[in-house]
C-alpha cells in the first residue's frame, strides 16, 4: 500500500487497487498491534474511500469493499435510546441514563406476521454490515420468509457510544453481557419507523432470530442461551464461543491448508530467523533486518512481529473476489519462486554461511544452507517490497512497527481501542508462536508476554475500573464454550478459518462432529474461511456451489423454525396463520417437530 503522503492521482490508484493490508487485518491477524502503522493505514483507507466513493463511505469494513456510498444512502441510520448500563453493579453517573445506538433496517420483503432477523454489527462500524442487508444473509432470509432485516451497531463502535472518551474508566460499560442485554432490550422495545402500527415485540408477537459472525457469532449463540424468551433462534457463523488466552492455534488452519511448499519454506525461514537473532551478533542481526528492509526496527520482537504481517491476509480471503483478498496467494508465490531471487540468494548465502556456520551447532544449521537462505531471501524481498513501504518515509520504522506506545483515548480510536479492551478483559486471543515441538509460522519471540503488553500499556488503572493482569476468560467460557448447544441454534463454520480452534467445530472440541439436524444445524463449509455465509450476490450472479448449498440450508432450517413458531403461537390462540402445503419428512433428531420439514408457504 502506498504511503499516506500520496498525490491525488496516487490516491485514485490506491482506491481502485486491492490493498496489501487493511486495518482490520492488521488488528485481527498480526500478533501485536503496531499502533503507528494502524493509524497510517486508517488514514489511507479514509482518504482513498472518500476519493472513490464520497463522504458517505463507512469506515472499518472487514475486507475490501463490503460497503459503498450507495448502500449507506439506501439504508439510512436510525437511533434507539439504549440503556448505558444493564448491570446494577456498574451504574452510570445518572440513573437510567441512555445513549443513541444506531441501527439500520430493510422492510422491503416484510409482510405482517413475518419474522425479524437481527444481525449483530460486532466489533466494527455497523455501516460496514449494510451489504448483508442488501444482498447478504439478511436479504436471503428476509426474502424467503417475508421477514424484516435489522443491523444493530455494537456499543463502543461506529457512532454508538455511551461515554465521551475511551479511558479505562469510561470503558467500564463495555463487556459481552452488557452488549447482549442491549440486543434483548432493543428486541423487546424498539418501534421500527413506518411499522409503528405493527406489534414486533420479541418473544410474544413475532419470532426474532439473532445472526452474527466471529465475535458477533459467539454473541448470537450466547443470546439464544441467555435470552431464549426473546430470540427464538440464532445463526452463529464462525462463532468464537471459546475464549483462549494463548491462541497460537490461529495459525494452525493456515499451516494445514495453505500450499505445502509455501508452508515448508515459511516454517524453515522463521526458524532460521530465530536462530540468527538468538546469536545476538552485531555482524548478523543488522544485515538480517536489512534483508527484510526493516533495518531500523530496534526491537527484535517488533521486527519478527512485522514479518507476520503478510499472514493477516489469509483471513481476508473470500469466495467473492470483489470483497476478498488474494494477497496471501501472492505472498506464497513469492516465497516459492525459484528464480527471482536466485542471484541475490546466492550472494547472500555465501556471506551468511561464512558468517554464522562456525557458530552454530550441527542441529541448528540447516541441512541445505543455500536452499534455506534462498527461501529466506525470497521472504525478505517480499517484506522489503510490500511491508516495509507501509511506513511513510518521514516516519521512523520504530514509530510504525513499534509496540511500546499506545496513546489516545478519544472516540476516534475505537477501531483499535474498543476491541483491545474486550480481549484484554474477557477474550484473550493473544496470537503468537506455536509451542515447542509444533512447527511455527511465526517467531518464537512472539510470546504471550509480548502480545499482551498492549493491555498493560493502553489501559492504565482508573479510579472506577481496571484491566486484569490476564483476561477473565471464565466470564465467556462459562456460557458453554466449544460444547455449547441449544435448540434452534445453528453453527456455521469454515474448514480453513484461522479462528476454527475457538469454535464448536474445533478439532479439540468435545464433539467437533456432532449431528447436523434442522433443530440444531451444524455446518462446515469446505474450504471456507471467516463467516463466508454472511455475504451474498445481487440477483443475476451465481454463487459458488458450496455457498449456494449453505444458503439453501439456512433458508431451509429457518423456514422450519418460523413454521414451528407459528404452530406454537397459533396453539396459544395468538396466531392467525393458514398453512398451504404439506409437511415432508426431514432429518429428525428424535425431538418431535424436528422430523418434519415444511413444503409450501404461509399465507
ZISULNOR-V961172 format. One record per backbone hydrogen bond with DSSP energy under -1.0 kcal/mol. NH is the residue of the N-H (numbers start at 1). CO is the residue of the C=O. If there is no record, write none. Layout:
BEGIN
nh:NH co:CO
nh:NH co:CO
END
This chain:
BEGIN
nh:6 co:4
nh:11 co:7
nh:12 co:8
nh:13 co:9
nh:14 co:10
nh:15 co:11
nh:16 co:12
nh:17 co:13
nh:26 co:22
nh:27 co:23
nh:28 co:24
nh:29 co:25
nh:35 co:33
nh:37 co:400
nh:38 co:34
nh:39 co:35
nh:40 co:36
nh:41 co:37
nh:42 co:38
nh:43 co:39
nh:44 co:40
nh:45 co:41
nh:46 co:42
nh:47 co:43
nh:48 co:44
nh:49 co:45
nh:50 co:46
nh:51 co:47
nh:52 co:48
nh:53 co:49
nh:54 co:50
nh:57 co:54
nh:64 co:323
nh:72 co:68
nh:73 co:69
nh:74 co:70
nh:75 co:71
nh:78 co:103
nh:80 co:101
nh:82 co:80
nh:82 co:99
nh:84 co:97
nh:90 co:87
nh:97 co:94
nh:99 co:82
nh:101 co:80
nh:103 co:78
nh:104 co:151
nh:106 co:149
nh:111 co:146
nh:114 co:111
nh:116 co:207
nh:117 co:148
nh:118 co:209
nh:119 co:150
nh:120 co:211
nh:121 co:152
nh:124 co:122
nh:128 co:125
nh:129 co:126
nh:130 co:127
nh:132 co:129
nh:133 co:130
nh:134 co:130
nh:135 co:131
nh:136 co:131
nh:137 co:534
nh:138 co:132
nh:139 co:132
nh:140 co:136
nh:141 co:137
nh:142 co:138
nh:143 co:139
nh:144 co:140
nh:145 co:141
nh:146 co:142
nh:147 co:142
nh:148 co:115
nh:149 co:106
nh:150 co:117
nh:151 co:104
nh:152 co:119
nh:153 co:102
nh:156 co:160
nh:157 co:154
nh:160 co:157
nh:166 co:409
nh:171 co:167
nh:172 co:169
nh:174 co:171
nh:179 co:175
nh:180 co:176
nh:181 co:177
nh:182 co:178
nh:183 co:179
nh:184 co:180
nh:185 co:181
nh:186 co:182
nh:187 co:183
nh:188 co:184
nh:189 co:185
nh:190 co:186
nh:195 co:192
nh:198 co:195
nh:202 co:187
nh:204 co:201
nh:205 co:201
nh:206 co:201
nh:209 co:116
nh:210 co:233
nh:211 co:118
nh:212 co:235
nh:214 co:237
nh:216 co:213
nh:218 co:214
nh:219 co:215
nh:220 co:216
nh:221 co:217
nh:222 co:218
nh:223 co:219
nh:224 co:220
nh:225 co:221
nh:226 co:222
nh:227 co:223
nh:230 co:227
nh:231 co:227
nh:232 co:208
nh:233 co:208
nh:234 co:488
nh:235 co:210
nh:236 co:490
nh:237 co:212
nh:238 co:492
nh:240 co:214
nh:241 co:239
nh:242 co:502
nh:244 co:427
nh:247 co:245
nh:247 co:430
nh:248 co:246
nh:250 co:247
nh:251 co:248
nh:252 co:249
nh:255 co:251
nh:256 co:252
nh:257 co:253
nh:258 co:254
nh:263 co:259
nh:264 co:260
nh:265 co:261
nh:266 co:262
nh:267 co:263
nh:268 co:264
nh:269 co:265
nh:270 co:266
nh:271 co:267
nh:272 co:268
nh:273 co:269
nh:274 co:270
nh:275 co:271
nh:276 co:272
nh:277 co:273
nh:278 co:274
nh:280 co:277
nh:285 co:281
nh:288 co:284
nh:289 co:285
nh:290 co:286
nh:291 co:287
nh:293 co:290
nh:294 co:289
nh:297 co:294
nh:303 co:299
nh:304 co:300
nh:305 co:301
nh:306 co:302
nh:307 co:303
nh:309 co:306
nh:311 co:308
nh:312 co:309
nh:313 co:310
nh:314 co:311
nh:317 co:314
nh:323 co:320
nh:324 co:320
nh:325 co:316
nh:330 co:326
nh:331 co:327
nh:332 co:328
nh:333 co:329
nh:334 co:330
nh:335 co:331
nh:336 co:332
nh:342 co:339
nh:345 co:341
nh:346 co:342
nh:347 co:343
nh:348 co:344
nh:349 co:345
nh:350 co:346
nh:351 co:347
nh:352 co:348
nh:353 co:349
nh:354 co:350
nh:355 co:351
nh:356 co:352
nh:357 co:353
nh:360 co:356
nh:365 co:361
nh:372 co:368
nh:373 co:369
nh:374 co:370
nh:375 co:371
nh:376 co:372
nh:377 co:373
nh:378 co:374
nh:379 co:375
nh:380 co:376
nh:381 co:377
nh:382 co:378
nh:383 co:379
nh:384 co:380
nh:385 co:381
nh:386 co:382
nh:387 co:383
nh:388 co:383
nh:390 co:387
nh:391 co:388
nh:395 co:392
nh:400 co:396
nh:401 co:397
nh:402 co:398
nh:413 co:410
nh:414 co:411
nh:416 co:413
nh:417 co:413
nh:418 co:414
nh:420 co:416
nh:421 co:417
nh:422 co:418
nh:423 co:419
nh:424 co:420
nh:425 co:421
nh:426 co:422
nh:427 co:422
nh:428 co:423
nh:429 co:244
nh:430 co:245
nh:433 co:446
nh:438 co:435
nh:446 co:443
nh:447 co:445
nh:451 co:447
nh:452 co:448
nh:453 co:450
nh:455 co:452
nh:457 co:453
nh:458 co:454
nh:462 co:465
nh:472 co:425
nh:473 co:471
nh:475 co:472
nh:477 co:473
nh:478 co:474
nh:479 co:476
nh:480 co:477
nh:483 co:480
nh:484 co:481
nh:488 co:519
nh:489 co:486
nh:490 co:234
nh:491 co:521
nh:492 co:236
nh:493 co:523
nh:495 co:525
nh:496 co:528
nh:497 co:494
nh:500 co:497
nh:502 co:499
nh:503 co:500
nh:506 co:503
nh:509 co:506
nh:514 co:511
nh:517 co:520
nh:523 co:491
nh:525 co:493
nh:528 co:525
nh:534 co:531
nh:541 co:538
nh:548 co:544
nh:549 co:545
nh:550 co:546
nh:551 co:547
nh:552 co:548
nh:553 co:549
nh:554 co:550
nh:555 co:551
nh:556 co:552
nh:557 co:553
nh:558 co:554
nh:559 co:555
nh:560 co:556
nh:561 co:557
nh:562 co:558
nh:563 co:559
nh:564 co:560
nh:565 co:561
nh:566 co:562
nh:567 co:563
nh:568 co:564
nh:569 co:565
nh:570 co:566
nh:571 co:567
nh:573 co:570
nh:574 co:569
nh:580 co:601
nh:582 co:599
nh:584 co:597
nh:586 co:595
nh:588 co:586
nh:595 co:592
nh:596 co:593
nh:597 co:584
nh:599 co:582
nh:601 co:580
nh:603 co:578
END
